[in-house]
Amino acid sequence: MISPDDQARLARAISDVEDETSGEIVLVLAEQAGHYREIPLLWSLLAALVTPWPLIWLTSVSTARIFLIQLAVALALGLILSWPKLRYALVPRSLKRAQGHEAASREFLRRGLTRTREKTGVLIYLALAEHHAEILADTGIADRVDAGIWADIVADLTRTIRDGRMTDGLIVAIRRTGAILAEHAPPRLDDVDELPNKVIILP
């Protein structure tokens, strides 16, 4: 998904921007937000249901043979559509977005972003299979920053990823997020690094 050198670059970028703020940034990169294993099953069953109609109207195939053909269609399509690229192509975009948001929200809680001292944790989440990027901020920052600002950062990030420059896009997103945190959560004299700066990679 990402080389060790790029992981180190991203971790340094997080560390650098956190020197200017009491906020915390966590970066999570996921291969996929969901598996969508039910999608091949649904399509194969639908095809199997449709299969008998032309056989009934156009031929004199027996009921037993129709059942066997239905079974063959369901099994064959189920296997073919389980190929990851085909499976993801069949998933509606709205479902991908919903799955990506749900996964990002889950990681926000799991990574301790709700437990920082001043509620200034920010998650940058990216699910590659869904082409989904999202930024979630805890209440100490979210209440002070217009949601459109995060949306602009995400839009620029996704454009950069489409251009094949994921690491560069993530570094820019980290720096822009850091600038927002520096404005609304300046560093404290007793500030400590509350969350790890390393890139969290999920299969």
Secondary structure, DSSP 8 states (H G I E B T S, - for coil): ---HHHHHHHHHHHHHHHTT-S-EEEEEEES-S---THHHHHHHHHHHHHTHHHHHHH----HHHHHHHHHHHHHHHHHHTTSHHHHHHHS-HHHHHHHHHHHHHHHHHHTTTT-STTS-EEEEEEETTTTEEEEEE-HHHHTTS-HHHHHHHHHHHHHHHHTT-HHHHHHHHHHHHHHHHHHHS---TT----S--S-EEE-
